Amino acid sequence: MEVLPTLLLLVGLLGSLAQEDLQGKTFIFPAASNTAQVVLRAAPEKPLTSFTVCLRHATDLTRGHSLFSYNTKKQDNELLLYKPNANQYDFYVGGTSVTFKAPEKEILRPGEAHVCASWESTTGIAELWLDGKPSPRKGLKRGYAIGQEASIVLGQEQDSFGGGFDVNQSFVGEISDVYMWERVLTPDEVALVRNDGVLSGYLIDWRSLDYEAKGYVVVKPVLAPVYSSRRF
């Protein structure tokens, strides 16, 4: 008599852990809040000494907002991509940040952008690519290692592990094409990703995304894809 409840429980667990192909879709954050978020599940096997995060975002916000927040229990802003205004990106590693100014074309064309952020421990060099164009490189946290037990959140800036959200830092708009690797991508690879190309060795893979949407977040098809549908 207990077989059916057990099977239902197993199905429920499997469903919550399922990975979804979100190619051609986007997360919509329709309104400012301190609850709307997408939690990403990723499990690095060891502390990160290099990485690249890429994503596409679209918003008309002019205030500060978080795009990608990776916290550990020991370190706030372990890895954070944050826009304090429409004209710059703050890139945090281990609680320390560097600022990248958006090029003039981005300032004049607010809204949608493709961004890739990379960092390596050996040199401390940080890179930021906007719409396939590299910004002047900067350095921070040379010799550091990013903790592997992380809370990863889209749309909110974590002031504590998995929480501490501020509505005034929340994202309103659309986020899609989120990827992460445990290495620094080459310029050719950044161009490939921006044009919807396929690489290997993903830590976070938009085409097989393990996530949980909480609060007012909607998944819908993209309205006007700006990338090609080529496969490499």
N, C-alpha and C positions, 0 to 999 in steps of 0.2 A: 504493500500500500504506500510505501514511502519512495517508490521508484520515480514517479512522476514529479514530485516536488524537487527531488535531487537532480533530475534531468533539467528541469526549468532553471534551477540554480546554476547549473553548469553552463547552460545556454546564455544566461544573463552575464556570467563572468566572462565567457568568451566574447560576447558582444562588446562589453566594456573595454576589452583589451584589443579589439580588432583594429587593424590598420586600414586606412582608407586612401584611395587614389583621388587627390583633389585637383588633378590637372584640369585646367579650364574653369576652376571655381575660385571663389574668394571668400574670406571672412569679412563680414560687414559688421562694424561697430556703429550702430545707428545714432547713439546718443551718449553724452558724457555721463559717467557713473563711476562709482568706486566698487562695482561688482562685476561688470562685463570683462571677461578675460578668456583667453584660450591657453590652457595648460598643455605644454608639449612634454612628451615622455621620451627621454633619451638616456642612455646608460653608458657613458665613457668607461672603458675598462681600467683606465689609470688617469691621474691628473693631466690636464691639457697643457702642453708646452707650445702648442701652436694651434691655430684654428682659422677658419673662414666662415662667416655667416653672410648669407645673401637673402634678400627679400625684396618684394615690390610693395610699395605703399602709395595710397592716394588719399589726400585729405585737403581741406581748405582751412584747417586750424592755423592760427598765427601765434597762439600761446604754446608753452612747452608741453611735450607729450612723449611718452615712451613707445618705442617700437619693439624692442627685444630686450627682455630682462632675465638674467641668469644669476640667481643667488644661491649661496651655500649657507649652511647654518653658522659657519664661522665668519663669513665675509659678505657684507652688504655690497651690492653693485660689483659682484665678482666679474660679471661681463654685462655691459649695458650699452645699448644704442639708443640715444635720447636726442630729441630735437628741442632745444630751448626756445627756438623761434623758427620762422620759415627759412632763414638764411644760413643756418649752421647745424652741424651734427656734433654732439658730444659723445665720445667713445671711451668707455670705462673698462679698465682691467684691474682687478684687485683693489677696487675702491678709488683708484687714481684715474684721472681723465685727461684726454687731449681733445682739442676742438678743431674741427675741419670746417672751413667756410665753404658754402655752396657757391659754385661758379655763377657768373652773371646770367647765363641761360637758364639756370635753375631758379634764380631769384625772379626772373621775368616770366617764368612759366611755372608758377606754383601748382601743387597738386600731385600728380603721379610721378614717381621716380623709382628707379631700380638702384639698390644700394648693396654693395658688398664691403664688409669690414674684415680685415685680417690682422693677425698679430702673431709674433714668434718670440719665444722666451730668450733664445740665444743672443739675439741682438736687441730685443725690446722694440723692434720696428713695428709700427702700426700703419696699415694702409686703409684708405677709404676710396672706393670707386663709385662714382655717381653716373648713372646712365652710360656705363662703359668707359668713363673718363677718370683717370687716376688723379687724386689730390696730392699735393706735396706730402711726402711721408714724414711721420713724427715718431718719437720714441717714448716708451714708458714701461715700467716694471720689468726691467731687464733681469733675467734669472728667475723670474717668478713662475709658479705653476698654479693653474686654475683648478680648484677643487672639483672632484668628479660627482659627488652626491649633490645634485642641484635641483632647484625649483626653477623651471623655465616657463616664462609667461609672455604672451603677446597682449598688447593693449593696455597694460598697467605697469607702473614702476613699483617694484617691491621695496618697501622699507624694512621688511622682516622676511623671514623664510616663508614664501607662499602667501604673504599678506602685507598689511600696512599700506593699502592703496589710498591714493589721494585723488579725488574726482578732478582736481585742477591739473593733474598730470596724465589723465586718462586719454586714450586715443579715440578719435571719432573719424571714421572713414573706412577704408578697405585695405586689407593686408593679404597678400597671396605669394605664391612661389617662394616659400620659406625653405631654405636648405642650410645645412651646416656640415663642415668637414673638420677632421682633426689634423689639418695641415693648411698651409698657405697656398692658395690657388695661384697659378701662373697667369699672366695677362691673357694668354690665349684661352685659358679655362674660364676666366671671368667673362670674356666675350661669348664663349660657348654657352654658359649658364644664362646670360642675359637674353640670348637668342633661343632659349628653350632647349638647349642641348643636354645630353645625358652624360654624366660622369659616374664614377664609382666611389665606393668607400664613404658613403653618407653616414653621418651621425644623426642628422634630421633630414628626411626625404619627403618632399611635398607629394610625391607620387605614391608614397606608402607611409602616410602620416599617422602616428599614434598620438591622439590628442583628446582633450575634453573641453568642450565649450561650456562656459558658465555665465549666467546672467544673460543680458540682452545682446547676444551674438547670433548672427544669421549666416548660414552658408548658402551662397547663390552662384550661378554661373557668372563669369565675367561678362560685362556688357560690350566692351571694346578692347579686345586683346591688342597689346602694342608689340607683341613678340611674334615671331614666325612659328610655324608648326613643324619646322625641320627637325629631323633626328640625325644625330651624328654617330 
